[in-house]
């Protein structure tokens, strides 16, 4: 059995969700996708966390083993 491509622990996770207008998000959608809605509302998430003990195919790389990451996400569907 092959080893996983990426392994890591997520620590100190913080997620903040907020409502966003369709006109704000529409320009960032990939082709042939549409915004996912919940109760006729679109949401954007700001996610921050600490990647810890990160390894690619079981190998750790100096200066890339433990680091902070921040993502801005919104959901689209095919």
N, CA, C and O atoms as a GROMACS GRO file, in nm:
protein
  312
    1UNK      N    1   0.084  -0.118   0.000
    1UNK     CA    2   0.000   0.000   0.000
    1UNK      C    3   0.089   0.124   0.000
    1UNK      O    4   0.186   0.130   0.075
    2UNK      N    5   0.056   0.222  -0.082
    2UNK     CA    6   0.139   0.343  -0.091
    2UNK      C    7   0.109   0.437   0.025
    2UNK      O    8   0.001   0.434   0.083
    3UNK      N    9   0.206   0.520   0.056
    3UNK     CA   10   0.190   0.616   0.166
    3UNK      C   11   0.107   0.735   0.118
    3UNK      O   12   0.104   0.765  -0.001
    4UNK      N   13   0.038   0.803   0.210
    4UNK     CA   14  -0.040   0.922   0.172
    4UNK      C   15   0.051   1.031   0.116
    4UNK      O   16   0.168   1.040   0.154
    5UNK      N   17  -0.003   1.112   0.026
    5UNK     CA   18   0.074   1.222  -0.032
    5UNK      C   19   0.112   1.324   0.074
    5UNK      O   20   0.228   1.367   0.080
    6UNK      N   21   0.015   1.365   0.157
    6UNK     CA   22   0.039   1.469   0.258
    6UNK      C   23  -0.017   1.424   0.392
    6UNK      O   24  -0.131   1.378   0.401
    7UNK      N   25   0.064   1.436   0.496
    7UNK     CA   26   0.017   1.413   0.632
    7UNK      C   27   0.055   1.534   0.716
    7UNK      O   28   0.160   1.594   0.696
    8UNK      N   29  -0.032   1.569   0.810
    8UNK     CA   30  -0.006   1.682   0.900
    8UNK      C   31  -0.113   1.683   1.008
    8UNK      O   32  -0.217   1.619   0.995
    9UNK      N   33  -0.086   1.756   1.113
    9UNK     CA   34  -0.186   1.782   1.216
    9UNK      C   35  -0.230   1.927   1.203
    9UNK      O   36  -0.148   2.016   1.180
   10UNK      N   37  -0.359   1.951   1.219
   10UNK     CA   38  -0.411   2.088   1.220
   10UNK      C   39  -0.430   2.126   1.366
   10UNK      O   40  -0.497   2.056   1.440
   11UNK      N   41  -0.370   2.237   1.406
   11UNK     CA   42  -0.380   2.284   1.545
   11UNK      C   43  -0.428   2.429   1.545
   11UNK      O   44  -0.410   2.501   1.446
   12UNK      N   45  -0.489   2.471   1.654
   12UNK     CA   46  -0.532   2.610   1.674
   12UNK      C   47  -0.619   2.660   1.559
   12UNK      O   48  -0.597   2.769   1.507
   13UNK      N   49  -0.716   2.581   1.521
   13UNK     CA   50  -0.804   2.614   1.409
   13UNK      C   51  -0.902   2.723   1.448
   13UNK      O   52  -0.965   2.717   1.553
   14UNK      N   53  -0.915   2.824   1.362
   14UNK     CA   54  -1.012   2.930   1.380
   14UNK      C   55  -1.084   2.949   1.247
   14UNK      O   56  -1.022   2.965   1.142
   15UNK      N   57  -1.218   2.948   1.253
   15UNK     CA   58  -1.298   2.966   1.132
   15UNK      C   59  -1.401   3.074   1.158
   15UNK      O   60  -1.475   3.070   1.257
   16UNK      N   61  -1.405   3.171   1.067
   16UNK     CA   62  -1.502   3.279   1.075
   16UNK      C   63  -1.580   3.279   0.944
   16UNK      O   64  -1.521   3.288   0.837
   17UNK      N   65  -1.713   3.270   0.953
   17UNK     CA   66  -1.799   3.271   0.835
   17UNK      C   67  -1.875   3.402   0.831
   17UNK      O   68  -1.920   3.453   0.934
   18UNK      N   69  -1.889   3.457   0.710
   18UNK     CA   70  -1.969   3.578   0.696
   18UNK      C   71  -2.041   3.578   0.562
   18UNK      O   72  -1.996   3.516   0.466
   19UNK      N   73  -2.153   3.646   0.560
   19UNK     CA   74  -2.236   3.654   0.440
   19UNK      C   75  -2.170   3.744   0.336
   19UNK      O   76  -2.109   3.846   0.369
   20UNK      N   77  -2.184   3.705   0.209
   20UNK     CA   78  -2.127   3.785   0.099
   20UNK      C   79  -2.227   3.791  -0.015
   20UNK      O   80  -2.303   3.697  -0.037
   21UNK      N   81  -2.228   3.901  -0.087
   21UNK     CA   82  -2.321   3.917  -0.198
   21UNK      C   83  -2.275   3.839  -0.321
   21UNK      O   84  -2.155   3.817  -0.340
   22UNK      N   85  -2.371   3.799  -0.401
   22UNK     CA   86  -2.342   3.727  -0.525
   22UNK      C   87  -2.251   3.809  -0.616
   22UNK      O   88  -2.158   3.755  -0.675
   23UNK      N   89  -2.278   3.938  -0.628
   23UNK     CA   90  -2.199   4.022  -0.719
   23UNK      C   91  -2.053   4.031  -0.677
   23UNK      O   92  -1.966   4.051  -0.761
   24UNK      N   93  -2.026   4.018  -0.550
   24UNK     CA   94  -1.888   4.021  -0.502
   24UNK      C   95  -1.814   3.892  -0.536
   24UNK      O   96  -1.696   3.896  -0.572
   25UNK      N   97  -1.880   3.778  -0.526
   25UNK     CA   98  -1.815   3.648  -0.546
   25UNK      C   99  -1.813   3.601  -0.690
   25UNK      O  100  -1.721   3.530  -0.731
   26UNK      N  101  -1.912   3.639  -0.768
   26UNK     CA  102  -1.927   3.590  -0.905
   26UNK      C  103  -1.801   3.602  -0.991
   26UNK      O  104  -1.770   3.507  -1.063
   27UNK      N  105  -1.727   3.712  -0.987
   27UNK     CA  106  -1.608   3.723  -1.073
   27UNK      C  107  -1.498   3.620  -1.041
   27UNK      O  108  -1.408   3.599  -1.123
   28UNK      N  109  -1.504   3.556  -0.926
   28UNK     CA  110  -1.400   3.462  -0.886
   28UNK      C  111  -1.437   3.316  -0.907
   28UNK      O  112  -1.360   3.227  -0.872
   29UNK      N  113  -1.553   3.291  -0.963
   29UNK     CA  114  -1.596   3.154  -0.986
   29UNK      C  115  -1.526   3.093  -1.107
   29UNK      O  116  -1.512   3.159  -1.210
   30UNK      N  117  -1.483   2.967  -1.096
   30UNK     CA  118  -1.431   2.898  -1.215
   30UNK      C  119  -1.544   2.876  -1.316
   30UNK      O  120  -1.661   2.873  -1.279
   31UNK      N  121  -1.508   2.861  -1.441
   31UNK     CA  122  -1.607   2.836  -1.546
   31UNK      C  123  -1.692   2.714  -1.512
   31UNK      O  124  -1.645   2.619  -1.450
   32UNK      N  125  -1.818   2.719  -1.554
   32UNK     CA  126  -1.912   2.608  -1.541
   32UNK      C  127  -1.943   2.572  -1.395
   32UNK      O  128  -1.983   2.459  -1.367
   33UNK      N  129  -1.926   2.665  -1.304
   33UNK     CA  130  -1.964   2.643  -1.165
   33UNK      C  131  -2.062   2.751  -1.123
   33UNK      O  132  -2.075   2.855  -1.188
   34UNK      N  133  -2.129   2.727  -1.013
   34UNK     CA  134  -2.221   2.826  -0.958
   34UNK      C  135  -2.202   2.831  -0.807
   34UNK      O  136  -2.152   2.736  -0.747
   35UNK      N  137  -2.242   2.939  -0.747
   35UNK     CA  138  -2.229   2.953  -0.603
   35UNK      C  139  -2.323   2.858  -0.531
   35UNK      O  140  -2.437   2.840  -0.572
   36UNK      N  141  -2.274   2.797  -0.426
   36UNK     CA  142  -2.356   2.713  -0.341
   36UNK      C  143  -2.428   2.805  -0.242
   36UNK      O  144  -2.368   2.898  -0.189
   37UNK      N  145  -2.555   2.778  -0.218
   37UNK     CA  146  -2.631   2.865  -0.127
   37UNK      C  147  -2.688   2.784  -0.012
   37UNK      O  148  -2.708   2.663  -0.023
   38UNK      N  149  -2.712   2.851   0.097
   38UNK     CA  150  -2.780   2.792   0.212
   38UNK      C  151  -2.880   2.895   0.261
   38UNK      O  152  -2.841   3.005   0.301
   39UNK      N  153  -3.006   2.860   0.259
   39UNK     CA  154  -3.114   2.953   0.296
   39UNK      C  155  -3.105   3.082   0.214
   39UNK      O  156  -3.121   3.192   0.267
   40UNK      N  157  -3.079   3.068   0.083
   40UNK     CA  158  -3.067   3.181  -0.010
   40UNK      C  159  -2.955   3.278   0.026
   40UNK      O  160  -2.964   3.397  -0.006
   41UNK      N  161  -2.853   3.229   0.089
   41UNK     CA  162  -2.741   3.313   0.132
   41UNK      C  163  -2.609   3.248   0.090
   41UNK      O  164  -2.596   3.126   0.092
   42UNK      N  165  -2.512   3.330   0.050
   42UNK     CA  166  -2.377   3.284   0.018
   42UNK      C  167  -2.285   3.322   0.132
   42UNK      O  168  -2.297   3.430   0.190
   43UNK      N  169  -2.193   3.232   0.164
   43UNK     CA  170  -2.101   3.256   0.274
   43UNK      C  171  -1.956   3.249   0.228
   43UNK      O  172  -1.922   3.175   0.136
   44UNK      N  173  -1.872   3.327   0.294
   44UNK     CA  174  -1.728   3.323   0.276
   44UNK      C  175  -1.670   3.283   0.411
   44UNK      O  176  -1.718   3.327   0.515
   45UNK      N  177  -1.567   3.199   0.409
   45UNK     CA  178  -1.502   3.156   0.532
   45UNK      C  179  -1.357   3.200   0.534
   45UNK      O  180  -1.285   3.185   0.436
   46UNK      N  181  -1.316   3.253   0.645
   46UNK     CA  182  -1.176   3.284   0.672
   46UNK      C  183  -1.128   3.180   0.771
   46UNK      O  184  -1.180   3.170   0.882
   47UNK      N  185  -1.028   3.101   0.730
   47UNK     CA  186  -0.983   2.988   0.811
   47UNK      C  187  -0.834   3.004   0.839
   47UNK      O  188  -0.754   3.019   0.748
   48UNK      N  189  -0.799   3.002   0.966
   48UNK     CA  190  -0.659   3.008   1.007
   48UNK      C  191  -0.625   2.886   1.092
   48UNK      O  192  -0.706   2.842   1.172
   49UNK      N  193  -0.505   2.832   1.074
   49UNK     CA  194  -0.465   2.715   1.152
   49UNK      C  195  -0.314   2.699   1.148
   49UNK      O  196  -0.244   2.764   1.070
   50UNK      N  197  -0.265   2.611   1.233
   50UNK     CA  198  -0.123   2.577   1.237
   50UNK      C  199  -0.106   2.436   1.181
   50UNK      O  200  -0.161   2.341   1.236
   51UNK      N  201  -0.032   2.423   1.073
   51UNK     CA  202   0.007   2.292   1.020
   51UNK      C  203   0.125   2.245   1.104
   51UNK      O  204   0.223   2.317   1.120
   52UNK      N  205   0.114   2.124   1.158
   52UNK     CA  206   0.221   2.073   1.244
   52UNK      C  207   0.263   1.934   1.198
   52UNK      O  208   0.178   1.852   1.161
   53UNK      N  209   0.391   1.906   1.201
   53UNK     CA  210   0.447   1.777   1.160
   53UNK      C  211   0.407   1.743   1.017
   53UNK      O  212   0.362   1.631   0.989
   54UNK      N  213   0.421   1.838   0.927
   54UNK     CA  214   0.384   1.822   0.787
   54UNK      C  215   0.488   1.737   0.713
   54UNK      O  216   0.608   1.759   0.726
   55UNK      N  217   0.437   1.642   0.636
   55UNK     CA  218   0.525   1.554   0.558
   55UNK      C  219   0.463   1.526   0.422
   55UNK      O  220   0.342   1.507   0.410
   56UNK      N  221   0.547   1.525   0.319
   56UNK     CA  222   0.506   1.485   0.184
   56UNK      C  223   0.562   1.347   0.157
   56UNK      O  224   0.684   1.326   0.159
   57UNK      N  225   0.472   1.253   0.131
   57UNK     CA  226   0.514   1.113   0.110
   57UNK      C  227   0.604   1.064   0.223
   57UNK      O  228   0.697   0.986   0.199
   58UNK      N  229   0.577   1.110   0.346
   58UNK     CA  230   0.652   1.066   0.463
   58UNK      C  231   0.782   1.141   0.488
   58UNK      O  232   0.852   1.113   0.585
   59UNK      N  233   0.815   1.237   0.402
   59UNK     CA  234   0.941   1.312   0.414
   59UNK      C  235   0.912   1.453   0.463
   59UNK      O  236   0.826   1.522   0.406
   60UNK      N  237   0.982   1.496   0.567
   60UNK     CA  238   0.966   1.635   0.614
   60UNK      C  239   1.074   1.722   0.552
   60UNK      O  240   1.186   1.676   0.527
   61UNK      N  241   1.040   1.847   0.526
   61UNK     CA  242   1.132   1.940   0.463
   61UNK      C  243   1.164   2.053   0.561
   61UNK      O  244   1.072   2.105   0.625
   62UNK      N  245   1.291   2.092   0.574
   62UNK     CA  246   1.328   2.201   0.665
   62UNK      C  247   1.249   2.327   0.633
   62UNK      O  248   1.228   2.361   0.516
   63UNK      N  249   1.205   2.396   0.736
   63UNK     CA  250   1.130   2.521   0.730
   63UNK      C  251   0.988   2.503   0.678
   63UNK      O  252   0.915   2.601   0.663
   64UNK      N  253   0.946   2.380   0.649
   64UNK     CA  254   0.811   2.354   0.600
   64UNK      C  255   0.742   2.244   0.680
   64UNK      O  256   0.648   2.182   0.632
   65UNK      N  257   0.790   2.220   0.800
   65UNK     CA  258   0.730   2.115   0.882
   65UNK      C  259   0.618   2.168   0.970
   65UNK      O  260   0.515   2.103   0.985
   66UNK      N  261   0.637   2.284   1.028
   66UNK     CA  262   0.536   2.349   1.111
   66UNK      C  263   0.525   2.494   1.066
   66UNK      O  264   0.622   2.568   1.069
   67UNK      N  265   0.403   2.533   1.024
   67UNK     CA  266   0.384   2.669   0.975
   67UNK      C  267   0.236   2.708   0.986
   67UNK      O  268   0.149   2.622   0.992
   68UNK      N  269   0.212   2.836   0.989
   68UNK     CA  270   0.075   2.888   0.994
   68UNK      C  271   0.020   2.903   0.853
   68UNK      O  272   0.095   2.927   0.758
   69UNK      N  273  -0.111   2.888   0.841
   69UNK     CA  274  -0.175   2.904   0.711
   69UNK      C  275  -0.309   2.976   0.731
   69UNK      O  276  -0.380   2.953   0.829
   70UNK      N  277  -0.343   3.063   0.636
   70UNK     CA  278  -0.471   3.134   0.635
   70UNK      C  279  -0.533   3.115   0.498
   70UNK      O  280  -0.467   3.137   0.396
   71UNK      N  281  -0.660   3.074   0.494
   71UNK     CA  282  -0.733   3.054   0.369
   71UNK      C  283  -0.860   3.137   0.368
   71UNK      O  284  -0.924   3.156   0.472
   72UNK      N  285  -0.894   3.187   0.254
   72UNK     CA  286  -1.020   3.253   0.231
   72UNK      C  287  -1.096   3.166   0.134
   72UNK      O  288  -1.049   3.141   0.022
   73UNK      N  289  -1.214   3.118   0.173
   73UNK     CA  290  -1.285   3.018   0.092
   73UNK      C  291  -1.431   3.056   0.072
   73UNK      O  292  -1.492   3.122   0.157
   74UNK      N  293  -1.485   3.015  -0.040
   74UNK     CA  294  -1.628   3.014  -0.059
   74UNK      C  295  -1.661   2.893  -0.143
   74UNK      O  296  -1.576   2.841  -0.215
   75UNK      N  297  -1.784   2.847  -0.134
   75UNK     CA  298  -1.822   2.720  -0.193
   75UNK      C  299  -1.891   2.742  -0.327
   75UNK      O  300  -1.979   2.827  -0.342
   76UNK      N  301  -1.848   2.664  -0.424
   76UNK     CA  302  -1.916   2.663  -0.553
   76UNK      C  303  -1.943   2.518  -0.590
   76UNK      O  304  -1.874   2.427  -0.542
   77UNK      N  305  -2.042   2.495  -0.672
   77UNK     CA  306  -2.083   2.362  -0.712
   77UNK      C  307  -2.079   2.349  -0.864
   77UNK      O  308  -2.098   2.447  -0.936
   78UNK      N  309  -2.055   2.227  -0.910
   78UNK     CA  310  -2.054   2.201  -1.054
   78UNK      C  311  -2.194   2.186  -1.106
   78UNK      O  312  -2.214   2.163  -1.225
   0.00000   0.00000   0.00000
